[in-house]
Amino acid sequence: MLSKTVRMLFIVKNNFVEARFPCYKDYIGVLNKKNSMMKYPKTFLIALLTVVLGLQSCDSNDDYVAVNFPNGLVTVKVNPEGKTYFQLDEKTTLYPENLTSTLYDGKEVRALMNFEVLDKVTEGYTKTVRVNWIDSIRTKDMVVIPEGESIDDYGKDPIEIVNDWVTIAEDGYLTLRVRTLWGGSNKKHYLNLVGGVNEENPFEVELRHDAKGDVNGAWGDALIAFRLSEIPAEIQENQKLTLRWKSFNGEIKKVDFKLSGTSSDSGDKVEPAVISRGAAIK
């Protein structure tokens, strides 16, 4: 729940919703941090995590901004020796020099991270880095509708997809920044990425949202990532993934992602992001 009134300018371009925010100091909110590698005072976490996706600020202290904002969206992986490393994109791997334990019980998840590149070579990796902080993103498998079930069983509430640098298909995952209405009931919203929705195109998927009755309140955002493990066809070069979803205006919207690319296929400028709510999502 936001503790201050948030003024946002919503813009729709090529089916995406974009948000323009004033100075990040104006926002206070809460995002779940229990799986993070590093510990911070509670008051610092509240201030930091509400702006963790932002890439610009009103603060003139460049060092503060450089350390406290993410500069990477990564996949957390484990090598055969049980050591955690990070996949930054399809071609770039990061070896964390300052990590001695396996993160997230060895589970492969998507995460936001702030890191520094070191002037050091680690065999088998593109870059050696020092991790300043890392925060996991809810990561789950996509689903295919079992025989006898309806796609509506996965929810039919509206949702919006935000055009943002973290809304991307890469490394076998579709990561999304989503926007919906959040009430004060603390009910968890359920999101599922459903495959097999177009017999003629196995690369078309649909995002389904079940708000569990929590359909009123304030606008808020969250992050979620889906493993594209149920795509039944071989991915070719320059292959596109089509995502469709039900918007709040009642339209069924679609957008294409380049599966081997590094950004969404909207052609729009990526806007800075501010998390206003993200812990209550499944």
C-alpha positions as CSV (number, residue, x, y, z in Angstrom):
1,M,0.0,0.0,0.0
2,L,1.3,3.5,-0.8
3,S,1.7,5.8,2.1
4,K,1.7,8.9,0.0
5,T,-0.4,10.0,-2.9
6,V,1.3,9.2,-6.2
7,R,0.8,11.3,-9.2
8,M,1.6,9.5,-12.5
9,L,1.1,10.2,-16.1
10,F,-0.1,7.1,-18.0
11,I,0.6,6.9,-21.7
12,V,-0.4,4.1,-24.0
13,K,1.9,3.4,-27.0
14,N,1.7,0.3,-29.2
15,N,-0.5,-1.5,-26.6
16,F,2.0,-0.9,-23.8
17,V,1.2,1.3,-20.8
18,E,4.0,3.7,-19.9
19,A,4.4,5.7,-16.7
20,R,6.1,9.0,-16.2
21,F,7.0,9.8,-12.6
22,P,8.4,12.9,-10.8
23,C,11.4,12.6,-8.4
24,Y,11.8,9.2,-6.8
25,K,12.1,10.8,-3.4
26,D,8.3,11.4,-3.4
27,Y,7.5,7.7,-3.2
28,I,7.4,5.3,-0.3
29,G,6.2,1.7,-0.6
30,V,7.1,-1.9,0.3
31,L,8.5,-4.7,-1.7
32,N,9.4,-8.2,-0.4
33,K,13.1,-8.5,0.3
34,K,13.4,-11.7,2.3
35,N,15.4,-13.5,-0.3
36,S,18.0,-10.8,-0.8
37,M,21.7,-11.5,-0.4
38,M,22.5,-8.4,1.7
39,K,20.8,-7.0,4.8
40,Y,19.8,-3.3,5.1
41,P,18.0,-1.3,7.8
42,K,14.2,-1.5,7.3
43,T,13.8,2.3,6.7
44,F,16.5,2.1,4.0
45,L,14.8,-0.9,2.3
46,I,11.5,0.9,2.2
47,A,13.0,3.9,0.4
48,L,15.3,1.9,-1.9
49,L,12.9,-0.8,-3.1
50,T,10.1,1.5,-4.1
51,V,12.5,3.0,-6.7
52,V,14.6,-0.1,-7.4
53,L,13.7,-0.1,-11.1
54,G,14.2,3.6,-11.6
55,L,17.1,4.8,-13.7
56,Q,17.0,8.6,-13.0
57,S,16.6,10.6,-9.9
58,C,16.6,14.2,-8.5
59,D,19.7,13.4,-6.3
60,S,23.0,14.9,-7.4
61,N,24.9,12.2,-5.7
62,D,25.9,10.0,-8.6
63,D,27.6,7.4,-6.4
64,Y,24.4,6.9,-4.4
65,V,22.4,6.4,-7.6
66,A,25.0,4.1,-9.1
67,V,25.0,1.7,-6.1
68,N,21.3,1.7,-5.1
69,F,19.8,1.2,-8.5
70,P,19.9,-2.0,-10.5
71,N,22.2,-2.2,-13.5
72,G,21.3,-5.7,-14.5
73,L,18.4,-8.1,-15.0
74,V,19.9,-11.5,-14.6
75,T,19.2,-15.2,-14.4
76,V,20.7,-16.8,-11.3
77,K,22.3,-20.1,-12.2
78,V,24.6,-22.7,-10.6
79,N,27.7,-24.2,-12.2
80,P,28.6,-27.9,-11.9
81,E,30.7,-27.1,-8.9
82,G,27.7,-25.6,-7.1
83,K,28.9,-22.0,-7.4
84,T,26.3,-19.3,-8.2
85,Y,26.9,-17.2,-11.4
86,F,24.7,-14.9,-13.4
87,Q,23.5,-14.9,-17.0
88,L,23.1,-11.3,-18.1
89,D,22.0,-12.0,-21.6
90,E,22.4,-14.9,-24.1
91,K,26.1,-14.1,-24.6
92,T,27.2,-12.6,-21.3
93,T,28.0,-14.5,-18.0
94,L,29.0,-12.9,-14.8
95,Y,31.2,-14.5,-12.1
96,P,30.6,-13.0,-8.7
97,E,33.9,-12.8,-6.9
98,N,32.4,-11.8,-3.5
99,L,29.7,-14.6,-3.2
100,T,30.7,-17.7,-1.2
101,S,27.3,-19.3,-0.8
102,T,24.7,-20.6,-3.3
103,L,21.7,-18.2,-3.6
104,Y,18.0,-19.2,-3.4
105,D,18.8,-22.9,-2.5
106,G,20.3,-23.4,-6.0
107,K,17.0,-22.6,-7.8
108,E,17.2,-20.9,-11.1
109,V,15.4,-17.6,-10.9
110,R,15.3,-14.1,-12.4
111,A,16.6,-11.2,-10.4
112,L,17.5,-7.6,-10.3
113,M,21.1,-6.9,-9.4
114,N,23.6,-4.1,-8.8
115,F,27.1,-5.0,-9.6
116,E,30.6,-3.6,-10.5
117,V,32.7,-5.1,-13.2
118,L,36.2,-5.9,-12.0
119,D,39.5,-5.8,-13.9
120,K,40.0,-9.5,-13.5
121,V,39.6,-12.5,-15.7
122,T,37.8,-15.7,-14.5
123,E,38.1,-18.6,-16.9
124,G,34.8,-19.7,-18.4
125,Y,33.0,-16.4,-17.8
126,T,32.6,-13.2,-19.8
127,K,33.1,-10.9,-16.8
128,T,34.1,-11.0,-13.2
129,V,31.9,-8.8,-10.9
130,R,31.4,-7.7,-7.4
131,V,27.7,-7.9,-6.3
132,N,26.4,-5.0,-4.3
133,W,22.9,-6.3,-3.9
134,I,20.5,-8.7,-5.5
135,D,16.7,-9.1,-5.3
136,S,14.8,-12.1,-6.8
137,I,11.8,-11.8,-9.0
138,R,8.9,-14.2,-8.7
139,T,9.7,-16.9,-11.3
140,K,7.4,-19.7,-12.4
141,D,6.8,-22.1,-15.2
142,M,4.3,-21.3,-18.0
143,V,1.3,-23.6,-18.3
144,V,-0.5,-25.4,-21.0
145,I,-4.2,-26.0,-20.5
146,P,-4.9,-29.6,-19.6
147,E,-7.7,-31.4,-21.5
148,G,-11.1,-30.6,-19.9
149,E,-10.0,-27.3,-18.4
150,S,-10.8,-23.8,-19.6
151,I,-8.4,-20.9,-20.0
152,D,-10.8,-18.9,-17.8
153,D,-9.8,-21.3,-14.9
154,Y,-6.6,-19.2,-14.8
155,G,-8.4,-15.9,-14.3
156,K,-10.1,-13.4,-16.5
157,D,-9.3,-10.1,-14.7
158,P,-7.7,-7.3,-16.7
159,I,-4.0,-6.5,-16.5
160,E,-1.6,-4.0,-18.1
161,I,1.9,-4.6,-19.4
162,V,4.3,-1.8,-18.8
163,N,6.9,-0.9,-21.5
164,D,10.1,-1.0,-19.4
165,W,13.6,-2.2,-19.6
166,V,12.7,-5.2,-17.5
167,T,9.8,-6.2,-19.8
168,I,11.8,-8.5,-22.0
169,A,12.2,-12.0,-23.4
170,E,15.7,-13.4,-23.1
171,D,17.6,-16.4,-21.8
172,G,14.6,-18.6,-22.0
173,Y,12.4,-16.4,-19.8
174,L,9.7,-13.8,-20.3
175,T,10.0,-11.1,-17.6
176,L,7.2,-8.6,-17.2
177,R,6.4,-5.5,-15.3
178,V,2.6,-5.5,-14.8
179,R,0.1,-3.0,-13.6
180,T,-3.2,-3.5,-11.9
181,L,-5.5,-2.3,-9.1
182,W,-4.6,-3.3,-5.6
183,G,-7.0,-3.0,-2.6
184,G,-6.3,-3.0,1.0
185,S,-7.2,-6.7,1.6
186,N,-3.6,-8.0,1.1
187,K,-5.0,-10.7,-1.2
188,K,-2.5,-12.3,-3.5
189,H,-3.1,-11.9,-7.2
190,Y,-2.3,-14.9,-9.5
191,L,-0.7,-14.6,-12.8
192,N,-0.1,-17.4,-15.3
193,L,1.4,-17.5,-18.8
194,V,-0.7,-19.9,-20.8
195,G,0.6,-21.6,-23.9
196,G,-1.3,-23.5,-26.6
197,V,-3.7,-20.7,-27.2
198,N,-3.2,-20.5,-31.0
199,E,-3.0,-23.8,-32.9
200,E,-1.5,-22.1,-35.9
201,N,1.2,-20.3,-33.9
202,P,3.0,-22.2,-31.0
203,F,4.8,-18.9,-30.2
204,E,1.7,-17.1,-29.1
205,V,1.0,-17.1,-25.4
206,E,-1.6,-15.4,-23.2
207,L,-1.2,-13.7,-19.8
208,R,-4.0,-14.5,-17.4
209,H,-4.8,-12.6,-14.2
210,D,-6.9,-13.8,-11.3
211,A,-7.3,-10.9,-8.8
212,K,-9.2,-13.1,-6.3
213,G,-11.8,-10.4,-6.0
214,D,-9.3,-7.7,-5.3
215,V,-10.5,-5.5,-8.2
216,N,-10.6,-2.0,-6.7
217,G,-8.1,0.3,-5.1
218,A,-5.0,2.1,-6.3
219,W,-2.8,1.4,-9.3
220,G,0.3,-0.6,-8.5
221,D,3.1,-2.5,-10.3
222,A,4.8,-5.8,-9.8
223,L,7.4,-8.0,-11.5
224,I,7.0,-11.6,-12.6
225,A,9.0,-13.9,-14.8
226,F,8.0,-17.1,-16.7
227,R,10.1,-19.9,-18.0
228,L,9.3,-20.5,-21.6
229,S,9.7,-24.2,-21.1
230,E,6.4,-25.3,-22.7
231,I,6.9,-23.8,-26.2
232,P,6.5,-26.9,-28.4
233,A,8.5,-25.7,-31.4
234,E,12.2,-25.1,-32.0
235,I,13.3,-21.5,-31.7
236,Q,14.7,-20.2,-35.0
237,E,16.9,-17.1,-35.5
238,N,14.9,-13.9,-35.1
239,Q,11.9,-15.8,-33.7
240,K,9.2,-13.7,-32.2
241,L,7.0,-14.5,-29.2
242,T,3.5,-13.0,-29.3
243,L,2.0,-12.1,-25.9
244,R,-1.7,-11.2,-25.6
245,W,-3.6,-10.1,-22.6
246,K,-6.9,-8.5,-21.6
247,S,-6.5,-4.7,-20.9
248,F,-8.5,-2.6,-18.6
249,N,-10.3,-1.0,-21.5
250,G,-11.7,-4.4,-22.4
251,E,-9.5,-4.9,-25.5
252,I,-7.4,-8.0,-26.1
253,K,-3.9,-6.5,-26.7
254,K,-0.9,-8.1,-28.4
255,V,2.8,-7.4,-28.6
256,D,5.7,-9.2,-30.0
257,F,9.1,-9.9,-28.3
258,K,12.2,-11.0,-30.0
259,L,13.2,-14.2,-28.3
260,S,16.9,-13.7,-29.2
261,G,16.9,-9.9,-28.7
262,T,17.5,-7.6,-25.8
263,S,14.4,-5.5,-25.8
264,S,10.7,-5.6,-26.6
265,D,9.6,-5.1,-30.1
266,S,7.5,-2.0,-29.5
267,G,10.1,0.4,-30.9
268,D,9.3,2.9,-28.1
269,K,11.8,4.5,-25.8
270,V,12.1,2.6,-22.5
271,E,10.8,4.6,-19.5
272,P,12.2,4.5,-16.0
273,A,10.2,2.4,-13.6
274,V,9.1,2.8,-10.0
275,I,7.8,-0.2,-8.0
276,S,4.7,0.8,-6.0
277,R,3.6,-2.7,-5.0
278,G,5.0,-6.1,-5.7
279,A,5.0,-8.5,-2.8
280,A,1.4,-9.8,-3.2
281,I,1.6,-11.7,-6.4
282,K,1.8,-15.4,-7.2
